[in-house]
Amino acid sequence: MKKTSGPAVIAALLAFNGGFVDTASFLGLGGLFTSHVTGNFVTLGAALVSGSHGILNKLLALPVFVVSIALARMAAAYLRARDLPVLTSLLIAEVVLLALFCGLAVTYGPFPNADTPLALLTGFAGVAAMAVQNGFQRVHFAELPPTTIMTGNTTQATIDAVDLLRGVPRKQRKSIAARFRRLGASILYFAVGCAVSATLFWQIGFWCLTVAVGVAVAAALVRVTTE
């Protein structure tokens, strides 16, 4: 039997990790966004103009992201065809990828040049982890706000806030207010993840990623206990 709070708890943990992992990778891997494709396009353009390092990791991040989502999708179809738990398996896959990301970063980082082979491998492990999260978020938590990209969340939250303030029919108000609360919570958890990651990275470097692994483990355990 599922608890109705299960998906919301998992989404909160994933939103925290979305901000946490993106911030750590940005700080430690030459401005690489592990889950934000748009951001990598922007920083790639900046790197090309300035001639700084980190060009290759941003250039290759997109195909790694796409391939990771495709593989996760095929794995989900394989598991579903055999009546095996899909979401739990994908959550565990994210834990493994984040642990790999953390292990590589701690062992071989810091990376003065983000385009060296080991730096690229490290970054791609993080990109793969967040690609998997993006993928199963779309499929299994489509009714909840995205946990990695806050632009759409902020836009919709602002629209909902204006509608609630100007007044809407009572029939619509309840659903709009509920969506606004969900969006606000997702934005808050993501922002807290960013702040905690930046603070810990400044103090202990890539060891901060152990927190992200622990949070991912907690999300997987919530899913297991609510199935």
C-alpha positions in Angstrom: 0.0 0.0 0.0 1.4 3.4 -0.9 1.4 6.4 1.4 0.2 9.5 -0.4 3.1 11.5 1.1 5.7 9.2 -0.6 5.9 11.0 -4.0 6.1 14.4 -2.3 8.9 13.3 0.0 10.9 11.8 -2.9 10.3 15.0 -5.0 11.6 17.2 -2.1 14.7 15.1 -1.7 15.3 15.1 -5.5 14.8 18.9 -5.7 17.4 19.4 -3.0 19.8 17.1 -4.8 19.1 18.9 -8.1 20.4 22.1 -6.7 23.2 20.5 -4.7 24.8 18.4 -7.5 24.5 21.2 -10.1 26.2 23.7 -7.7 29.0 21.3 -6.8 29.7 20.4 -10.4 29.6 24.1 -11.5 32.1 25.0 -8.8 34.5 22.0 -9.3 34.3 21.2 -13.0 34.8 24.5 -14.8 31.2 25.7 -14.8 29.6 22.4 -15.8 25.9 22.0 -15.2 25.1 18.3 -14.6 21.4 18.7 -15.2 20.9 22.0 -16.9 21.4 21.7 -20.7 20.6 25.4 -21.3 23.2 26.5 -18.8 25.9 24.4 -20.6 25.1 26.1 -23.9 25.6 29.5 -22.2 28.8 28.6 -20.4 30.1 26.9 -23.5 29.7 30.1 -25.5 31.4 32.1 -22.7 34.3 29.6 -22.6 34.7 29.8 -26.4 35.0 33.5 -26.3 37.2 33.7 -23.3 39.4 30.8 -24.3 39.1 29.2 -20.9 39.1 25.5 -20.2 35.9 23.5 -19.8 34.9 23.6 -23.5 35.1 19.9 -24.1 33.1 18.9 -21.0 30.2 21.2 -21.9 30.3 20.2 -25.6 30.1 16.5 -24.7 27.6 16.9 -21.8 24.6 17.0 -24.2 25.2 13.7 -25.9 26.0 12.0 -22.6 22.8 13.5 -21.1 20.7 12.2 -24.1 22.3 8.8 -24.2 21.8 8.4 -20.4 18.1 9.2 -20.7 17.7 6.8 -23.6 19.4 4.0 -21.7 17.2 4.7 -18.7 14.1 4.6 -20.8 15.1 1.3 -22.4 15.9 -0.2 -19.0 12.5 0.9 -17.7 10.8 -0.8 -20.6 12.8 -4.0 -19.9 11.9 -3.9 -16.2 8.3 -3.2 -16.9 8.0 -6.1 -19.3 9.2 -8.4 -16.6 7.0 -6.9 -13.9 10.0 -5.6 -12.0 10.0 -2.4 -9.9 10.9 0.4 -12.4 11.1 3.6 -10.3 13.0 1.9 -7.4 15.5 0.5 -9.9 16.0 3.9 -11.5 16.4 5.5 -8.1 19.1 2.9 -7.2 20.8 3.6 -10.6 21.0 7.3 -9.6 22.5 6.4 -6.3 25.2 4.3 -8.1 26.0 7.0 -10.6 26.2 9.7 -7.8 28.5 7.4 -5.8 30.7 7.0 -8.9 30.6 10.8 -9.4 31.6 11.3 -5.8 34.3 8.7 -5.8 36.0 10.0 -8.9 35.7 13.6 -7.8 37.2 12.9 -4.4 39.9 10.6 -5.7 41.1 12.6 -8.7 39.9 16.2 -8.0 40.2 19.1 -7.7 40.5 19.6 -11.5 42.5 22.7 -12.5 41.6 21.8 -16.1 38.1 20.4 -16.5 38.9 19.0 -20.0 41.4 16.3 -18.9 40.2 12.7 -19.3 39.6 12.0 -15.6 37.8 15.3 -15.2 35.6 14.5 -18.2 34.8 11.0 -16.8 34.0 12.5 -13.4 31.7 15.1 -15.0 29.9 12.6 -17.2 29.1 10.4 -14.2 27.4 13.4 -12.6 25.6 14.3 -15.9 24.4 10.7 -16.2 23.1 10.7 -12.7 21.1 13.8 -13.2 19.9 12.7 -16.6 18.4 9.6 -15.0 16.7 11.8 -12.4 15.3 14.1 -15.1 14.0 11.0 -17.0 12.1 9.3 -14.3 10.8 12.6 -13.0 9.0 13.2 -16.3 7.5 9.7 -16.3 6.8 8.9 -12.7 6.3 12.3 -11.1 4.8 14.2 -14.0 2.1 15.7 -11.8 4.8 17.3 -9.5 7.1 20.2 -10.4 10.4 19.5 -12.0 13.2 18.9 -9.5 16.2 20.1 -11.6 15.1 23.1 -13.7 13.6 26.0 -11.8 12.9 28.5 -14.7 9.5 26.9 -15.5 8.7 26.5 -11.9 9.4 30.1 -11.1 7.4 31.3 -14.2 4.4 29.2 -13.2 4.6 30.1 -9.5 4.6 33.8 -10.5 1.6 33.4 -12.8 -0.3 31.5 -10.0 0.6 34.1 -7.4 -0.8 36.9 -9.6 -3.9 34.9 -10.3 -4.5 34.2 -6.6 -4.0 37.9 -5.7 -6.2 39.3 -8.4 -8.9 36.8 -7.7 -10.1 33.7 -9.6 -13.3 31.7 -9.5 -13.5 29.6 -6.3 -13.6 26.4 -8.3 -10.1 27.2 -9.8 -8.6 28.8 -6.7 -8.1 25.5 -4.9 -6.2 23.8 -7.6 -4.1 26.9 -8.4 -3.2 27.3 -4.7 -2.2 23.7 -4.4 0.0 24.0 -7.5 1.5 27.2 -6.1 2.4 25.4 -2.9 4.1 22.5 -4.8 6.0 24.9 -7.0 7.1 27.0 -4.1 8.3 24.0 -2.1 10.3 22.7 -5.1 12.0 26.1 -5.6 12.8 26.3 -1.9 14.3 22.8 -1.7 16.4 23.4 -4.8 17.7 26.7 -3.4 18.5 25.2 -0.1 20.4 22.4 -2.0 22.4 25.1 -3.9 23.3 27.0 -0.7 24.3 23.9 1.3 26.4 22.6 -1.6 28.2 25.9 -2.1 28.9 26.2 1.7 30.2 22.6 2.0 32.2 22.8 -1.2 34.0 25.8 0.1 34.8 23.9 3.3 35.5 20.3 2.2 35.6 20.4 -1.6 34.2 17.4 -3.5 33.7 15.5 -0.2 30.4 17.4 -0.1 29.0 15.0 -2.7 28.7 12.4 0.0 25.6 14.4 1.1 24.1 14.0 -2.4 24.7 10.3 -2.3 23.0 10.0 1.1 20.0 12.1 0.0 19.6 9.8 -3.1 19.7 6.8 -0.9 17.0 8.3 1.3 14.8 8.9 -1.8 15.3 5.2 -2.8 14.4 4.0 0.6 11.2 6.1 0.7 10.2 4.5 -2.6 10.9 1.0 -1.3 9.0 1.6 1.9 6.0 3.1 0.1 5.6 0.4 -2.6 
